[in-house]
Amino acid sequence: MYSAIAANKRNTIIIMAVFILLIAGLGYLASIFYGNLYITYYVMAGALIYALFQYFAAAKIAVTMTGAKLIEKRENPRLYRIVENLSITTGMPTPKIYIIDDPAPNAFATGRDPKHAIVAATTGLLDIMDDKELEGVMAHELGHVQNYDIRVSMIVFGLVSAIGLLSDITLRMLFFGGDDDSDGVPPQLYFVGIIALILAPIIAAVIQLAVSRQREYLADSTGALTTRYPEGLASALEKLRDHERPMQRQNGSTSHLFFANPLKPGFFGKLFSTHPPLDERIARLRGLEGKM
């Protein structure tokens, strides 16, 4: 169990290192064209500011976009007690608990740290899960809070923004005029640079998906460690697979927050999904049996 958590953390660090190298390389490429080494710093600083804004506003944005409603203990004692008991087990404050009126079984967590956390479940999830399965799902969501996944996702989002912005600005400058210092740049480098600038946002998006998927595996392992019962979460994932349906209020910008992909399935949707395949997650959890 602990080795699975450590492996997922290492994979995330490696992916983020590749991300930073990618944006640094693009910045250096732009610097060669325009003789200005500060281009990369400006773009990364702007992306950092944007990521910080998203970091503090993400929870409110997610709640608004999903239509989640804050509940008290008396309104749904079952969900409230499960989250409350899991919070005690993990040593975290009980997060604010929301319910989304949607027949699609799903859940999400957000919040910049355990003191400002939010967890939510759909009515569809509550309808089909037994207590052990619901406990597994909510332990997974609290795992995201424990692992500070909102910070990771916002940092990655900021880097994606920086890469997209840098690529767009540099391409425009290449086609509509550049600095005189770029006159000595070989034509071959221009060609390679244009290809790199076009591919960079695509590569960045793929890396973003890889980070998101690693955090899902990590939250699965963390949740199973909390409950000491991986089968509960594995069984919940099987029910999600059998009752798979998109949520009524869909938004790509919040899809990475959810327990399972809330978007309408399709070839490209699966290819660029922020979540790993359910069968793979189930297999990994079943592989943890007896290893805790």
GUDREN-670508 format. One record per residue: x, y, z of N, C-alpha, C in turn; residue in three letters. Coordinates in pm, whole numbers, plus 50000, padded with zeros to 5 digits. Layout:
BEGIN
XYZXYZXYZALA...
//
This chain:
BEGIN
500834987950000500005000050000500875012650000MET501815013250096502665025050105503565026449982TYR503995015049925504825015649805504035021049687SER502725017749679501865022949571501705038049583ALA501525042849705501395057349727502705064349691ILE503845058649734505135064649704505405064949554ALA505045054149484505255053449338504435064049266ALA503195065949307502335075949244502875090049268ASN503395092549387503975105649416505205108149330LYS506045097949315507245099349232506865102049087ARG505865094849036505435096848898504955111048875ASN504215116548972503705130148959504855140248956THR505875138249041507025147249045507775146848912ILE507955134848858508645133448729507895140648619ILE506575138748615505755145048512505825160248523ILE505775165548646505825179948664507195185448626MET508245177648650509585181948610509675183048458ALA509075173348388509035173948242508265186348196VAL507195189448266506385201248235507215213948243PHE507975215348351508785227448371509885228348265ILE510485216848232511515216648126510925220647992LEU509685216547966509035219947841508835235047829LEU508325241247933508075255647925509385263447924ILE510395258347995511705264947992512305264147852ALA512155252547787512665251047652511985260347553GLY510665261847566509935270947479510375285447503LEU510565288747628511015302247659512385305047601GLY513265295247608514605297047553514555298347400TYR513645290447339513485291247194513005305247153LEU512035310447228511555324047199512655334347221ALA513485331847322514575341147351515585341747236SER515825330247174516735329947059516185338446945ILE514885337246920514265344646812514305359746835PHE514045363846960513835378046986514895384447075TYR515915376947110517005382547188516585387847324GLY515575381447384515065386147514514905374147607ASN515835372647700515815361147791514695361847895LEU514035373447903513025375048006511625370647962TYR511475366347837510145362347788509565350947873ILE510365340647896509895329247975509505333348116THR510315341948176510035346248313508705353848321TYR508465362448223507235370148222506015361048210TYR506085351448119504945342548096504705333648218VAL505775328248275505615319648393505105327548513MET505545339948526505045348348635503545351048618ALA503135353948493501725356048466500895343648493GLY501425331948454500725319348478500625316548628ALA501665319948703501655317848847500565326248913LEU500465338948870499435347648926498055342248894ILE497875337648770496575332048730496275319348809TYR497305310848829497105298448905496745301349050ALA497345311849107497015315649245495565320149257LEU495115327749156493715332049155492795319849150PHE493125310549058492315298449046492365290149174GLN493535289949238493735282249360492785286649470TYR492635299749487491765304849592490295304849551PHE490025305449421488635306349375488065293049330ALA488895282549321488475269949260487275263749329ALA487285263649462486195257249536484855263849506ALA484825277049511483585284349484483125282249341LYS484065282249248483735280149107483135266249087ILE483755255949148483275242249133481865240549188ALA481615246349304480285245349365479225252049278VAL479565263649226478625271049142478325263549013THR479375258448948479195251748818478425238648829MET478565231648942477915218648957476525219649019THR476175231349074474885232849138474805225749272GLY475945223249335475975216249464475345224849574ALA474645218349667473975225149778474565220549912LYS474935230049995475475227050127474395220650215LEU474775210050288473805203450375474275203550520ILE473325201950609473595199950751473425185050783GLU473835180950901473805166850939472395161150934LYS471415168950976470035164050980469455161550841ARG470035167950739469485166650603469905153750535GLU471045148250572471465135250521472435129050621ASN471905123450730472755117950836473725107250787PRO473305099150691474155088350641475435093750580ARG475325102750483476505108450419477335116250520LEU476675124050601477375132750695478205124450793TYR477635113650846478355105550945479545098350882ARG479385093750760480495086950692481665096650674ILE481385108550625482445118550605483045122650740VAL482195124350839482645128350973483585117751032GLU483215105051022484045094251077485375093051002ASN485345094750871486575094250793487505105750829LEU486925117350853487725128950893488415126551026SER487705120251118488295116951249489435107051230ILE489235097251144490255087051117491525093251060THR491355102850969492515109050904493095120650985THR492385124851091492865135951171492635149551109GLY491715150351012491415162950946490105168650999MET489925181850989488615187651022487565182350925PRO486335181150972485255176850884485015187550778THR485105184150651484905194150546483445198050533PRO483185208750460481805212050426481295201350330LYS480055197350351479495186150274478345191250186ILE478415187650058477425192149961476775180049893TYR475575182049843474885172049762474495178449629ILE474705170949521474335175449387473115167449342ILE472055174149306470845167349260471045162849116ASP471575150649100471885145448968471855130248975ASP471165123648882471085108848887472375101748850PRO473325108848790474615102648755475425100548883ALA475875088348910476665085949032478055092049022PRO478355101249112479655107849109479875115449239ASN481085120749255481445128549374482665136949339ALA482925147249420484155154949400484605161049531PHE485855165149532486425172349646487225184049594ALA487255194649670488085206049636488405213649764THR489175224149751489615231749867491125232349873GLY491645243749910493095245549901493875238450012ARG493215234350119493875226750226492785220350312ASP493145211350404492135204550486491225213950565PRO491695225850597490855235250674489815242150586LYS489995241850456489065248450364488545238550260HIS488275226250303487905215650210486395214650191ALA486035209350075484645206850038484585192849977ILE483595185050016483325172449947481855172549906VAL481575166149794480195165849743479905152349681ALA478655148249689478205135749628476895138349556ALA476675131149446475415132649374474355123749439THR473105127149414472005118649463472075104849398THR472555104249273472705091449205473705082449275GLY474795088149327475785080249400475185074749529LEU474475083249601473875079049728472845068049708LEU472185068149592471125058349566471665044349541ASP472825043149474473275029849432474365023749520ILE474985031849608476075026649690475585021849826MET476145010249872475905006550010476885014350097ASP476805012550227477615020850318479125018850298ASP479555006450277480985003750258481495010050129LYS480675009450025481075015249898481105030449905GLU480095036049969480055050649986481235055350070LEU481575047550172482735050850255484005050750171GLU484135040950080485305040249993485405052349902GLY484275056549845484265068249756484645080849831VAL484055082949947484345095150022485765095050079MET486295083050110487695082150154488615086050039ALA488255082249917489005086449799489005101649788HIS487825107649804487735122249791488525129249901GLU488455124150022489255129950130490745127650105LEU491075117050032492455114649993492985125949906GLY492135131349819492545142949738492875154849828HIS492095156549933492335167550027493645165150102VAL493825152850152495055149450224496295151650139GLN496195148250012497355148949923497535162649857ASN496675172349894496755185949840496705185849687TYR495835177449632495755176249487495285189049420ASP494495197149491494025209649430495215218749400ILE496215218449486497415226449461498145221349336ARG498295208349328498995202549213498265206049084VAL496945204249082496175206748959496225221448920SER496215230449018496265244648984497645248848933MET498705243048990500055245848940500185241148795ILE499695228948770499745223548635498925232148540VAL497745236348585496895244848501497605257848467PHE498325263448564499075275648541500175273548438GLY500855261948445501905259048349501335256848209LEU500185250248201499525248548071499175262148012VAL498675271048096498325284448050499565291747999SER500675290348073501915297048033502395291847898ALA502345278747879502785272947752501885277447638ILE500585277347659499655281747555499855296247519GLY500035304647621500235318947598501545321647527LEU502605315147572503915316947511503905312547365LEU503285301047337503215295947201502435305447111SER501315310347161500465319147080501175332347048ASP501785338447150502465351347130503645349747034ILE504435339147054505625337246971505245334446825THR504215326146805503775323446668503295336046598LEU502545344346671502065356946613503225366046575ARG504245366546661505395374946633506195369646514MET506245356446501506975350546388506315354246255LEU504985354046254504255356446129504035371246100PHE503995379346206503665393546185504825402946216PHE506015397046226507185405646245507825403346379GLY509125403546380509845401246505510905411646527GLY511765409046621512845418146657513975417246556ASP514705427846537515835427946443516895417846480ASP516955414546612517965405146658517735391046603ASP516525388546550516225375246499516635373446354SER517205383946289517535383146148518585372546118ASP519445369846217520515360246193520135345846225GLY518905343346260518465329846294518335321546167VAL518945309646160518855301246039517415297546008PRO517055296245879515685292445841515265278945900PRO516255269745912515925256545967515425257746110GLN516025266846187515605268746325514205274746332LEU513875283346236512525288846230511515277546210TYR511845268346118510935257246089510745248546213PHE511855244746275511785236446396511035243746507VAL511285256746518510615264646621509115265246602GLY508675266946477507235267546449506565254346484ILE507205243146445506655229946476506545228046628ILE507615232046699507635230646845506545238946910ALA506355251146859505355260046917503925255146893LEU503715248446780502395242846751502125230546837ILE503155222146853502985209746929502975211847080LEU503615222547128503775224547272502465224347350ALA501425231847308500155231347384499525217447387PRO499705209847278499155196247274499905187347373ILE501235188447372502045180647466501705184547609ILE501525197547633501195202347767499875196547814ALA498885195947725497575190447762497695175647798ALA498515168347721498715154047749499395152247885VAL500385160747916501055159848046500085163248158ILE499225173048135498215176648235497315164648266GLN496925157348162496095145448182496855134848260LEU498155133448231498965123548302499045126848451ALA499225139648484499265143748624497925140548692VAL496835144148625495505141848682495275126948707SER495675118548613495475104148629496305098448744ARG497545103448756498375098848867497755102549002GLN497145114549008496535118749135495295110149166ARG494615105249062493475096249086493955083049145GLU495035077649088495595065249144496045067449289TYR496665078949314497145081949448495985083149546LEU494895089849505493725091149592493075077549618ALA493075068749517492555055149537493355048049646ASP494685048749635495545042049734495375048149873SER495295061549877495135068450006493785064950069THR492735064749988491415061250040491355047050092GLY491965037750019491995023850063492785022350192ALA493845030150207494635029850329493835035150447LEU493005045250423492175051050529491155040950581THR490465034250489489415024950529489955011050563THR491155008150518491754994750532490894984150462ARG490144988550361489244979450291489174983350144TYR490204979750065490224983349923489024978249845PRO488444967049890487324961149818486114970349814GLU485924978449919484794987749919484884997649804GLY486065003249782486255012749673486225005649538LEU486804993749531486774986049405485344982749365ALA484534978749461483134975649434482374988149389SER482684999649450482045012149410482405015549266ALA483645013449228484075016249091483375006948991LEU483144994649032482424985348945480994990048921GLU480354995049026479005000349010479005012648920LYS480015021048934480115032748847480275028548701LEU481075018148679481275013048543479955007848485ARG479175001048569477914995148521476795005448508ASP476915016548581475885027148576476435039948515HIS477435038448428478105050248372477135058948293GLU477095071648329476275081348256476835095248284ARG476735104348188477245117948208476365125748303PRO476955135348370476185143948458475375154048376MET474305159048434473435168348363474115181748340GLN474855186448439475605199048426477065195548406ARG477505196148280478875192348245479725204548219GLN480985203748261481925214448234483325208648236ASN484015210148123485355204348112486345209948213GLY486155222448256487115228748347487065222948487SER485975216148523485865210148657485865194848652THR485995188948533485875174348521486955166948600SER488155173148611489255166448681488995165148831HIS488045172648885487755172149028486945159849067LEU486255153848973485275143549006485885129749025PHE485135121349097485535107649125485645099548997PHE484735101648904484765095448771484475106348669ALA484885103948545484695113948440483215117448424ASN482845130148447481435133948441480945137648301PRO481855137248202481505141748068480935130347984LEU480265133947876479675124247786480785115847724LYS480665102447730481725093947677481795094447525PRO482975091847474483215091847330484665088547306GLY485065086447181486435082447153487435092747202PHE487235105347161488175115847202488035118947350PHE486805117347403486605119647545487395109847629GLY487435097147583488195087047655489695089047636LYS490075092747513491495094547484492085105847567LEU491325116847583491815128447658491115129747793PHE490735118647852490065118847981491045122448093SER490555129648192491375133148308491455121448407THR490715110748380490675099348471491195086748402HIS491905078248477492335065448420491135056148402PRO491265045848319490155036448298489705030048430PRO488395028448445487855022848569488385008748594LEU488495000648488488984987048505490414986748558ASP491234996348515492604997148564492635000848711GLU491775010248750491705014148891491225002448978ARG490254995148928489734983549003490814973049020ILE491554970248912492614960248918493694964249018ALA494064976949020495094981549114494614980049257ARG493364983449283492834982149419492774967549463LEU492354958949372492294944549405493704939149432ARG494694945149366496064941049387496624945249523GLY495934954449590496374959149722495884950249835LEU494954941149805494434932149909495564924249974GLU495604924850106496604917450180497944924250190GLY498074936350132499374943450136499364954850236LYS498314956450310498254967650407498804963250541MET
//
